[in-house]
Amino acid sequence: MEKTQKLISKYLVLIILSLSIPAVRYFFVYGYFGVSDDLHIGWLFEMDRVIKMLQFPPRYVPDLSFGFGYPLFNFVYPLPFYIAEFFHLVGFSLVNSVKLVFGLSIPFSMFFAYKLLKHYLSEGLSLAGATLYVYAPYRALEIFVRGTIGEIVAFVFFPIILYSVIKKKPYFLALSFAGLILSHNIMAYMFMPFLLVFIIANKSFMVSLKGILLGLLCSIYFWFPALLESKLMKYDTVFNFYDHYPTLKQFITPYWGYGASVAGNYDTMSFYMGITGLVVVGVGLILFFLNLKKFSKEEKIFIGWGALVFFISIFMMNFRSAFLWRSIPLLPYFQFPWRFLAMTTFVSPIFLLCFTKFKNQKILSLISFLVIFFAIVLNFNYFKTSEYLGRGDDYYLNRYIPSLSVSEAYKQTLEEYLRLPKDTKIRPNKLYPRAYTDDLEVTLQIEEENALNAKITTDSKTDFNLNYNKYYYPGFIAKIDGNRVQISAGEPFGQISFTVPSGKHEVIVLYKESSFRLIFDIISLGAIVTSIYLIMKNR
């Protein structure tokens, strides 16, 4: 037993990489695979475009919405795309860069889950719990059915956050909490109440509060402008949470499909929790109550917290929780109650702690082996694509990016996932010139400096209204002969519109970081640098 533990400790990284192979094997096939959210390839292309235009942090991308652009990364979690962009900049294709983010989330989340569990468990049981965490069916659903890059990266940060609370490391907590927010803001919102309960239960409120507040400052450049500027957008949602409550039967039925979540019990995607995880939770709770007096206070807190999260999450996925979904602010924007499967997936390994009161070490070793074996054997077949599409970058750029021409594939996407600015009366349905005027007597010469900025030479006998076909949104400015002029939202698309006086003029329209956002960019940068400095100082 002791020898095995030492081997795990010594070769941990190699063991984790080996255990990850069944989950990542399909990433080695050429091209992307069939998933619901393959639009992430297009989004990465847009991030690459604006970063090379020296727009940092990226916010407004140029090509979406038929070239009117969109404040995509002002609202969409940016961290997974930062990571993917790094891989793209060093030479990987767009598709392979996204696949690398998905693939690396497996060993990294396994490693950090192991580090968290190791505080309470032996090396063997910690490895078993980390394996159970990775091979939960919901993780396969997120990767190979839905393709949700933000949610899968969020799984990396859940264990780091708890580990930082337990070890009273506020600066690790700051960066990991910021990482969660920047990975998937909905997951962060879901996790926050549970985290606060964990902090209070572990009596680390003041230390952890410091970390959380610093984490909020590290990510404030993203969440605060997004919160305030959300009023500028039409934030209706295409999904109704009432239609997406799974049944208890769906949790325990090993059905697997590559379809969608629909109203009623006709879903063609799975909400199966996995028999290994369910057995660990069920048997673990029985053992916990049978041996209640044998557990330390710290162990009781950890198990109790895990049980609280597990059963609250189950309830939140049941239609009887509808009154909470109606009354809690922003909760309807979760769209899918079954997203709480992320929480049940995270806490299921905690219940391995309930098995530790067996005195026989051989039994514990056997339990560790069986959990690892069945977690992989019973679930690894979910970690595969529905079909080999063999599609590279060109296919996805043709489908999601209308930068040069509008493909039929792009027209079919409809871009319903884009919540348009409030001043937009109708959605654009074709490519338009960068700038135009209805006055036929006006001469315009347009020189596009990049995908967002342009210099326009005008000549007219009368004042006229100039339309610049990017959405009117904070960050855009217009100058006539070097003097800034007032811009507004034109009709019908909510495009940038302003008056140009008669005569010959040089008009410049450009996008830059607004003074308002720049303040929070500086705050975030300062908080990140401070956190890193204090981590290095306190090593």
Secondary structure as UniProt FT lines:
FT   HELIX           2..10
FT   HELIX           12..24
FT   HELIX           25..28
FT   STRAND          32..33
FT   TURN            36..39
FT   HELIX           40..52
FT   TURN            53..54
FT   TURN            64..68
FT   HELIX           72..75
FT   HELIX           79..89
FT   TURN            90..91
FT   HELIX           94..118
FT   TURN            119..120
FT   HELIX           123..134
FT   HELIX           137..140
FT   HELIX           141..146
FT   HELIX           149..166
FT   TURN            167..168
FT   HELIX           170..183
FT   HELIX           185..201
FT   TURN            202..203
FT   HELIX           205..218
FT   HELIX           220..229
FT   HELIX           230..232
FT   HELIX           241..243
FT   HELIX           248..252
FT   HELIX           275..290
FT   HELIX           292..294
FT   HELIX           297..316
FT   HELIX           319..321
FT   HELIX           322..327
FT   TURN            329..330
FT   HELIX           331..334
FT   HELIX           337..340
FT   HELIX           341..347
FT   HELIX           348..355
FT   TURN            356..357
FT   HELIX           361..377
FT   TURN            378..379
FT   HELIX           380..382
FT   STRAND          388..391
FT   HELIX           393..400
FT   HELIX           408..413
FT   TURN            414..417
FT   TURN            422..423
FT   STRAND          435..436
FT   TURN            440..441
FT   STRAND          443..448
FT   STRAND          454..460
FT   STRAND          464..471
FT   TURN            474..475
FT   STRAND          476..480
FT   TURN            481..482
FT   STRAND          483..485
FT   STRAND          488..489
FT   TURN            491..493
FT   STRAND          495..500
FT   STRAND          503..511
FT   HELIX           515..537
//
